[in-house]
Amino acid sequence: MKSRDQLLIEIIFDNSASITEKDDAAVALRDFPKKEVIEALVIVGSNQEENPVVLDSCGESLGEIWSDLGEFNQEAFSGLTRTAKFGVKHVLKNRKPDWIDKCII
């Protein structure tokens, strides 16, 4: 049986899923600060073809996970789309304002 985070990852990669389903999955993934989740959010958040709503949620989830872990990943951040970067910065502005200097767009 697959875990909840595995199912959510499948949804964010599912091209037949609706934008709402993908967005909800991206938001829910912030509750799973695991390597696989971070990697999935970075992949989707780096996809220029992805819907902006989903990209923003991927960025916000990454920002929450990174701030919870106390680990900002500059390399992963630099590969994100502009919209996903905005999502990361929005979260960090409130949760880790001292990290904003690390977010170069």
C-alpha positions as CSV (number, residue, x, y, z in Angstrom):
1,M,0.0,0.0,0.0
2,K,1.3,3.5,-0.9
3,S,1.7,6.1,1.7
4,R,-0.2,9.4,1.6
5,D,2.9,11.4,0.4
6,Q,3.5,8.9,-2.4
7,L,-0.1,9.3,-3.6
8,L,0.2,13.1,-3.5
9,I,3.4,13.0,-5.5
10,E,1.7,10.9,-8.1
11,I,-1.1,13.5,-8.3
12,I,1.3,16.4,-8.9
13,F,2.9,14.5,-11.8
14,D,-0.4,13.3,-13.2
15,N,-1.1,15.2,-16.4
16,S,-4.7,14.0,-16.3
17,A,-5.3,15.5,-12.8
18,S,-7.1,18.8,-12.7
19,I,-5.3,22.0,-11.7
20,T,-7.3,21.9,-8.4
21,E,-6.2,18.3,-7.6
22,K,-2.6,19.1,-8.4
23,D,-2.7,22.3,-6.4
24,D,-4.3,20.6,-3.4
25,A,-1.6,17.9,-3.6
26,A,1.2,20.4,-3.7
27,V,-0.2,22.2,-0.7
28,A,-0.7,18.9,1.3
29,L,2.9,17.8,0.5
30,R,4.2,20.6,2.9
31,D,3.3,18.2,5.7
32,F,5.9,15.7,4.6
33,P,9.4,17.1,4.9
34,K,11.1,14.2,3.1
35,K,13.8,14.1,0.5
36,E,11.4,12.5,-2.1
37,V,8.8,15.2,-1.5
38,I,11.3,18.0,-1.8
39,E,12.6,16.5,-5.1
40,A,9.1,16.1,-6.5
41,L,8.2,19.7,-5.6
42,V,11.4,21.0,-7.1
43,I,10.8,19.0,-10.4
44,V,7.2,20.3,-10.7
45,G,8.2,23.8,-9.6
46,S,10.9,23.9,-12.3
47,N,8.4,23.0,-15.1
48,Q,7.8,26.1,-17.2
49,E,4.7,24.3,-18.7
50,E,3.0,23.8,-15.3
51,N,0.0,25.9,-14.3
52,P,1.0,29.0,-12.3
53,V,-1.4,28.1,-9.5
54,V,0.4,24.8,-9.0
55,L,3.8,26.4,-9.4
56,D,3.0,28.9,-6.6
57,S,1.8,26.1,-4.3
58,C,5.0,24.1,-5.0
59,G,7.1,27.1,-4.1
60,E,5.1,27.8,-0.9
61,S,5.4,24.1,0.2
62,L,9.1,24.2,-0.5
63,G,9.4,27.4,1.5
64,E,7.6,25.8,4.5
65,I,9.6,22.6,4.4
66,W,12.9,24.4,4.1
67,S,12.1,26.8,6.9
68,D,10.9,23.9,9.1
69,L,14.1,21.9,8.4
70,G,16.3,25.0,8.8
71,E,17.9,24.2,5.4
72,F,17.6,26.5,2.4
73,N,18.6,24.8,-0.9
74,Q,20.0,27.6,-3.2
75,E,20.7,25.2,-6.0
76,A,17.1,23.8,-6.0
77,F,15.8,27.4,-5.6
78,S,17.7,28.7,-8.6
79,G,16.1,26.1,-10.9
80,L,12.6,27.0,-10.0
81,T,10.3,29.0,-12.2
82,R,9.7,32.6,-11.4
83,T,6.3,31.8,-10.0
84,A,7.6,29.0,-7.8
85,K,10.3,31.3,-6.5
86,F,7.7,33.9,-5.6
87,G,5.9,31.2,-3.6
88,V,9.1,30.4,-1.7
89,K,9.9,34.0,-1.0
90,H,6.3,34.7,0.2
91,V,6.7,32.0,2.9
92,L,10.2,32.9,3.8
93,K,9.3,36.6,4.2
94,N,7.1,35.6,7.1
95,R,8.9,32.6,8.5
96,K,12.6,33.2,7.9
97,P,13.1,36.8,6.8
98,D,16.9,36.5,7.3
99,W,16.9,34.0,4.4
100,I,15.4,36.5,1.9
101,D,18.9,37.6,0.9
102,K,19.6,34.0,-0.2
103,C,16.7,34.2,-2.7
104,I,18.0,35.8,-5.8
105,I,15.6,36.1,-8.7
